[in-house]
Amino acid sequence: MPKAPKIIPISDLRRNASDIVKRVASSREPIFITQRGRAAAVMVSMKDYEHTQHENEILRSLARGEKEIEAGIGHELEDVLQETDRILGIKP
């Protein structure tokens, strides 16, 4: 069963910002911030944010590759593998 998300009002964030930031960093669970009873923001750890950005870069590359294939544009396998290694952070 999935965990219930942690939801806090923005007033709690104002009062306990340091503790809340520490909790997000240590638990790596997002905290949803509400304002006037409505979702306003999501706080995530820096590590999770960086991971998400990395995944988005990979997905953009895959989408770009599919468009290039549809357009009949080809690339050498070695070039593709080098670009993949770069994105994944694999050093030669």
ROPA-432677 format. One record per residue (C-alpha): residue number from 1; residue in one letter; x, y, z. Coordinates in nm, 2 decimals, decimal comma, m for minus. Each point is the difference from the previous one (the first is absolute). Layout:
N
n	res	xx	yy	zz
NUM	A	X	Y	Z;
...
//
This chain:
92
n	res	xx	yy	zz
1	M	0,00	0,00	0,00;
2	P	0,14	0,34	m0,10;
3	K	0,10	0,24	0,28;
4	A	m0,23	0,30	0,06;
5	P	0,18	0,32	m0,11;
6	K	0,12	0,24	0,26;
7	I	m0,20	0,32	m0,02;
8	I	0,07	0,31	0,20;
9	P	m0,15	0,36	m0,02;
10	I	0,24	0,28	m0,09;
11	S	m0,03	0,14	0,34;
12	D	0,17	m0,31	0,14;
13	L	0,28	0,04	m0,25;
14	R	0,04	0,36	0,11;
15	R	0,02	m0,10	0,37;
16	N	0,22	m0,31	m0,05;
17	A	0,19	0,05	m0,32;
18	S	0,33	m0,14	0,12;
19	D	m0,16	m0,31	0,15;
20	I	m0,21	m0,07	m0,31;
21	V	0,30	0,04	m0,23;
22	K	0,20	m0,25	0,22;
23	R	m0,30	m0,24	m0,01;
24	V	m0,02	0,02	m0,38;
25	A	0,37	m0,05	m0,04;
26	S	0,02	m0,30	0,24;
27	S	m0,32	m0,18	m0,10;
28	R	0,02	0,08	m0,37;
29	E	m0,38	0,01	0,00;
30	P	m0,16	0,30	m0,16;
31	I	m0,21	0,24	0,21;
32	F	m0,30	0,17	m0,15;
33	I	m0,05	0,36	0,10;
34	T	m0,35	0,14	0,01;
35	Q	m0,11	0,36	0,00;
36	R	m0,35	0,10	0,09;
37	G	m0,09	m0,37	m0,01;
38	R	0,12	m0,06	m0,35;
39	A	0,32	m0,17	m0,13;
40	A	0,26	0,27	m0,07;
41	A	0,34	m0,17	m0,02;
42	V	0,19	m0,32	0,06;
43	M	0,33	m0,01	0,19;
44	V	0,25	m0,27	m0,09;
45	S	0,35	m0,08	0,09;
46	M	0,28	0,14	m0,22;
47	K	0,11	m0,36	m0,08;
48	D	m0,36	m0,09	m0,12;
49	Y	m0,02	0,33	m0,20;
50	E	0,33	m0,08	m0,17;
51	H	m0,11	m0,35	m0,07;
52	T	m0,32	0,12	m0,16;
53	Q	0,18	0,25	m0,21;
54	H	0,24	m0,27	m0,12;
55	E	m0,30	m0,23	m0,09;
56	N	m0,16	0,29	m0,19;
57	E	0,32	0,05	m0,20;
58	I	0,00	m0,36	m0,10;
59	L	m0,37	0,01	m0,10;
60	R	0,06	0,31	m0,21;
61	S	0,29	m0,17	m0,18;
62	L	m0,22	m0,31	m0,07;
63	A	m0,28	0,22	m0,14;
64	R	0,25	0,20	m0,21;
65	G	0,14	m0,33	m0,13;
66	E	m0,35	m0,13	m0,10;
67	K	m0,06	0,32	m0,19;
68	E	0,33	m0,03	m0,18;
69	I	m0,08	m0,36	m0,09;
70	E	m0,34	0,10	m0,14;
71	A	0,18	0,27	m0,21;
72	G	0,25	m0,25	m0,13;
73	I	0,30	0,15	0,18;
74	G	0,25	m0,26	0,10;
75	H	0,29	0,00	0,24;
76	E	0,30	m0,22	0,04;
77	L	m0,04	m0,26	0,28;
78	E	0,33	0,11	0,16;
79	D	m0,12	0,36	0,02;
80	V	m0,33	m0,11	0,16;
81	L	0,18	m0,21	0,25;
82	Q	0,23	0,28	0,10;
83	E	m0,29	0,24	0,04;
84	T	m0,18	m0,26	0,21;
85	D	0,31	m0,04	0,22;
86	R	0,02	0,37	0,04;
87	I	m0,36	0,03	0,11;
88	L	0,02	m0,29	0,24;
89	G	0,33	0,14	0,14;
90	I	0,20	m0,30	m0,10;
91	K	0,37	0,09	m0,05;
92	P	0,19	m0,18	m0,28;
//
